[in-house]
Amino acid sequence: MSRVIDKINQLFDRSGLRFTLITENLPEQTFAVVDFSLHESLSSPFRLEATLTCKSPEIDFANVLDSNAAFAVHRNGQVERQITGMVTQFSLISTGRHVSHYRITIQPPLWRTSLRVNSRIFQNQSVVGHAPNSYICYEIEYSRSMNVPTTLSCISSDLE
């Protein structure tokens, strides 16, 4: 089965394309990307799903779930695009004599806000002024660069 992975890598090497997926708690060369799909839109967080192969059938799921991950598209040895996020799902698809197949989902840390509902009322702040208070419990970095006028009151609710 490792010959199949080598053949896939040779095919991508000829086209100049290579896809990598790295998680923070495992060595860089742990996974080979078999296929992936990326769902992006303007009004919702991205979702990247990938099928991976690995020579080790004994991946500790606790080291992968909720860890940071980076997916990259390489062309002729140069990174063309990189998507970073956190692992929100990880599962074993199959295991054979030489290779195991896994399914992974990567989403931005903002995804955590969908796990619970939180409502708040803010007074005498701008709409973006209360955002740091909303995101701090999710450990999401937030910055703003524009000035927005304050409002008398604002009701805030997490993503649903």
N, C-alpha and C positions, 0 to 999 in steps of 0.2 A: 504494500500500500504506500510505503514511502516513495516508491518509484513513481506513483501517480502524482504525488505532491511535487516531486522533482520535474515531471513533465509539465505540470501546470506552471511552475516557476519558469521553465525554459520558454514556454509559450509567451508569458508576459514579458520576459526579458527581450524577446525578439520585437515585440511591439513597443517596448520602452516603458510600458505601464507596470506598476507594482503597487499592491495595496498592503498596508501593514496595520496591525492593531496591537497596541501595547497597553497593559494594565499596570498600575503602580506597584503592586506587590509581587509581580512575577518577572522572571528574566525577559529581556526584550524579544528573544527569538522563540518564545513559548508557542505562539499561535501562528498559523498560516491562514490567510483569508481565502475562503472558497467562493463565497458570494456575499453580496450585501445589498441592502436597499436603504435609501435615505429619504425620509419624508420631511419636507420643509414647507412652511407657509409663513405669511406675514403675521398672522394673528394667533399662532400657537407655537409652543416649543418644538424643536426638531426631535426626530426619533430615528435612530440608526439601528438597523437590525442586521446581523451578520452571522453566517455559518463559518465556523472555524475548524481547523484540524490541529491536532496536537499529538506528539509522539508519546506523551505521558497520559495514561488513563487515570492518574491519581491527583487531579487538580483539586485543591482544597477550595470549595465554594466560598467559604468565609473570607478567603484572601481576595476573591474576585468581586463578589456582590458589594455594592455601595462604595467601591473604590473608584478612583479617577482612572479614566481611560482616554487614549488618543488614537484616532483612526486617521491614516494619512494616505493620500494618493500621490504616488511618485511617478514622474515621467523622466526617463533618461537620467535617473539618479537624483533628480531635484524634486523637493516636495512642492507639489502644485496646490494642494489643499489639505488642511488639517482640521479635524473636527474633534473637539475635546468635550468631555462630559463625565458623567458618572454611570457606572454599571447598575441598571435597574432590574435586569433579569438575566439569569445565566442558567443554562440547562444542558445536560448531557443528552445528545441525540442517539448516539450509538458508539460502541467500542468494538474494536477488532483486535487482531493479533499484533498489529504494529501501530495503528492510528486510532484515535478517538475523535469524534465529531461533537462539537458544542454549538449552541445557539446563544448569542449574546445580544442584549439591547442596551444602547447607550442613549441617555437623555441629559439635558442640562440640569444643573442643581435646582433650577426653578421648578422642575418636575415635582419636587418634594411638596410644594404648596398644594398639589392636587390630592394629597393623602389626608388632609383634614380641612374642615371649614372653620374659618375664623372671621368674625365681624367686629369692626371697631368704629367708633365715632371720633373724628378729630376736629378740633375747633381752632380757628384762627391760624390755619396753615394752608399752604398751597397744596394742590393735588399731588405734586411730586415731593413736597416737603415731608409728607408722612411715610413715603416709601421706605426709607431706611429702617423705621420702626417696624414695618411690616415684614421686612426681609431678614432682620437680624436673627430671629429665632431659627431661620433655615440656613444660616451661615452663607448667605448669598452676598457677594460683593456688589455694592451699588455706588454709582457715581453719577453726577449730573453736571451739565455745563451751561444750562440756560436758566434765566430768572423767570419765575412764574408768579403772578400775583396771588396773594393769600385769599382764601374764601372764608366766609363766616363759619360754615360747617361742611364736613365731608364725611360720607359713610363709605367705608372700605370693606370689601369682601375678597377673600382669596379666590383663585381660579377654581372653577367647578368642573 
